[in-house]
Amino acid sequence: MDNLFAGIPERLDDELFESIIENEAVTVERIVSRGQRSPASGWYDQARDEWVVVLKGRAVLAFERGEEMTLAPGDHVLIPAHVRHRVAWTDPDGPTVWLAIHY
């Protein structure tokens, strides 16, 4: 992948996760959403810290402790390891393109 905005499918049944760089210390991935969200009954509980930025589109992250965060292009957040969270909403009218770094 040479361009983070290239090859975005017009339709997605599920979020698209594509690894850009991956080794034992770090994973960099592009995530594309089109209205997808995490299951209401589940939370991400990751073993590593995650820094995520929305490059295009809009999304809402929800945290188990009750907070919600609306993200627009350029907005970013550091989610420490084991902070339970989920994607509550992504824009159904166009792609939301994320860049996530797990370390």
C-alpha positions in Angstrom: 0.0 0.0 0.0 1.5 3.3 -1.1 -1.4 5.6 -0.2 -3.6 5.3 2.8 -6.6 6.5 0.8 -6.1 4.1 -2.1 -8.1 0.9 -2.5 -11.0 1.7 -0.2 -13.9 -0.6 -1.1 -17.2 1.0 -2.0 -19.0 -1.5 0.3 -17.8 -3.3 3.4 -19.7 -6.0 5.4 -17.1 -5.8 8.1 -14.4 -3.3 9.1 -11.2 -3.7 7.0 -8.0 -4.1 8.9 -4.7 -4.0 6.9 -1.3 -4.3 8.4 1.2 -1.8 7.1 4.2 -2.6 9.5 4.3 -5.4 12.0 7.0 -6.8 14.2 7.3 -8.0 17.8 7.4 -4.4 19.1 4.9 -2.5 17.0 2.0 -2.9 14.6 0.8 -0.1 12.3 -2.5 -0.7 10.6 -5.0 1.0 8.4 -8.6 0.4 9.4 -11.5 1.3 7.2 -15.1 1.5 8.5 -18.4 2.2 6.7 -21.0 2.4 9.4 -19.5 -0.6 11.4 -19.3 -0.6 15.1 -18.3 -3.0 17.8 -20.9 -5.5 19.2 -22.8 -3.8 22.0 -22.0 -6.8 24.3 -18.2 -6.7 23.8 -15.2 -4.5 24.7 -11.7 -4.4 23.2 -9.2 -5.2 26.0 -5.8 -5.0 24.4 -2.5 -6.1 25.9 -0.6 -3.2 24.2 -1.1 0.6 24.1 -2.9 1.9 21.0 -2.6 5.3 19.5 -5.2 5.9 16.9 -6.0 8.8 14.5 -8.9 9.4 12.2 -7.7 10.5 8.8 -11.0 10.7 7.1 -14.6 10.4 8.2 -16.0 10.4 11.7 -16.3 8.0 14.6 -17.3 7.7 18.2 -15.3 5.7 20.7 -17.0 4.5 24.0 -15.0 3.5 27.1 -16.2 1.1 29.7 -15.9 3.8 32.4 -18.7 5.7 30.7 -16.9 8.3 28.5 -17.5 8.8 24.8 -15.2 10.6 22.4 -16.2 11.9 19.0 -13.4 11.8 16.5 -13.1 13.8 13.2 -10.2 14.0 10.8 -7.0 14.8 12.6 -8.4 13.8 16.0 -6.3 11.2 17.8 -6.3 9.4 21.2 -3.9 7.2 23.1 -5.7 4.2 24.6 -3.5 2.6 27.3 -3.3 -1.2 27.5 -6.3 -2.9 29.1 -8.5 0.2 29.0 -11.7 -1.4 27.8 -13.3 0.4 24.8 -15.3 -0.1 21.6 -16.3 1.7 18.5 -19.8 3.0 19.2 -20.4 4.6 15.7 -18.8 5.3 12.4 -20.1 7.3 9.5 -22.4 5.2 7.4 -22.4 7.6 4.5 -18.7 7.3 3.6 -15.5 5.7 4.7 -13.8 6.4 8.0 -10.1 5.8 7.6 -8.1 5.2 10.8 -4.4 4.8 11.4 -3.7 2.7 14.5 -0.3 2.1 16.1 -0.1 -0.7 18.7 3.0 -0.8 20.8 
